[in-house]
């Protein structure tokens, strides 16, 4: 429970920091208040539905990319917004009437699955900023299927 509260606080802060750093690195200083607005919306809009907050955060990241901000800052910002959105939904899913042991076990499994989904995707996106490969479409589809199969196997291992 304490981990969930800490993450619900840390994800929007880290999201806003990444977005602000991305805008600042591009010299787009007008985007820094947008990042502060993202944090304020997450922090003060705790009673709001999390989906509009996610859409707003991702939109600020997308505008930053179009404005020339570094994707190495904008992608983690959008990813942290997605994690914050997931935590908000997870918090409403769990409720208050669950035994602490069951809740703790569910949280660990959920955090593992979220990390398994977000971290590799973020690493691949970051690697895409540095590597420029020309891969035939058929090979790309085969690699994607193999990756999905591998993730399925890893997920089975995490669940077990």
RASUL-V945168 format. One record per residue. N is the residue number from 1. RES is the residue in one letter. SS is DSSP state (h for helix, s for strand, l for the rest). OMEGA is omega in whole degrees, 0 to 359 (none if undefined). Layout:
# RASUL-V945168
N,RES,SS,OMEGA
N,RES,SS,OMEGA
This chain:
# RASUL-V945168
1,X,l,179
2,X,h,178
3,X,h,180
4,X,h,179
5,X,h,178
6,X,h,179
7,X,h,178
8,X,h,177
9,X,h,186
10,X,h,184
11,X,h,178
12,X,h,178
13,X,h,180
14,X,h,177
15,X,h,181
16,X,h,179
17,X,h,179
18,X,h,180
19,X,h,179
20,X,h,179
21,X,h,178
22,X,h,178
23,X,h,181
24,X,h,180
25,X,h,178
26,X,l,182
27,X,l,179
28,X,l,188
29,X,l,177
30,X,h,179
31,X,h,180
32,X,h,175
33,X,h,175
34,X,h,178
35,X,h,177
36,X,h,177
37,X,h,176
38,X,h,180
39,X,h,181
40,X,h,179
41,X,h,179
42,X,h,186
43,X,h,184
44,X,h,180
45,X,l,184
46,X,l,180
47,X,l,180
48,X,l,172
49,X,l,185
50,X,h,183
51,X,h,177
52,X,h,177
53,X,h,177
54,X,h,180
55,X,h,178
56,X,h,181
57,X,h,180
58,X,h,177
59,X,h,177
60,X,h,177
61,X,h,180
62,X,h,177
63,X,h,177
64,X,h,177
65,X,h,179
66,X,h,180
67,X,l,177
68,X,l,178
69,X,l,183
70,X,l,177
71,X,h,179
72,X,h,173
73,X,h,185
74,X,h,180
75,X,h,175
76,X,h,178
77,X,h,178
78,X,h,179
79,X,h,178
80,X,h,174
81,X,h,177
82,X,h,177
83,X,h,177
84,X,h,177
85,X,h,179
86,X,h,179
87,X,h,178
88,X,h,177
89,X,h,180
90,X,h,179
91,X,h,179
92,X,h,179
93,X,h,185
94,X,h,181
95,X,l,184
96,X,l,188
97,X,l,182
98,X,l,176
99,X,l,185
100,X,h,182
101,X,h,180
102,X,h,180
103,X,h,180
104,X,h,179
105,X,h,178
106,X,h,179
107,X,h,180
108,X,h,179
109,X,h,181
110,X,h,179
111,X,h,177
112,X,h,181
113,X,h,177
114,X,h,178
115,X,h,179
116,X,h,179
117,X,h,189
118,X,h,186
119,X,h,178
120,X,h,179
121,X,h,179
122,X,h,178
123,X,h,178
124,X,h,179
125,X,h,178
126,X,h,177
127,X,h,178
128,X,h,177
129,X,h,184
130,X,h,184
131,X,l,176
132,X,l,181
133,X,l,175
134,X,l,184
135,X,l,176
136,X,l,186
137,X,h,180
138,X,h,178
139,X,h,179
140,X,h,178
141,X,h,180
142,X,h,179
143,X,h,179
144,X,h,178
145,X,h,178
146,X,h,178
147,X,h,178
148,X,h,178
149,X,h,178
150,X,h,177
151,X,h,177
152,X,h,179
153,X,h,179
154,X,h,179
155,X,h,176
156,X,h,178
157,X,h,179
158,X,h,180
159,X,h,185
160,X,l,none
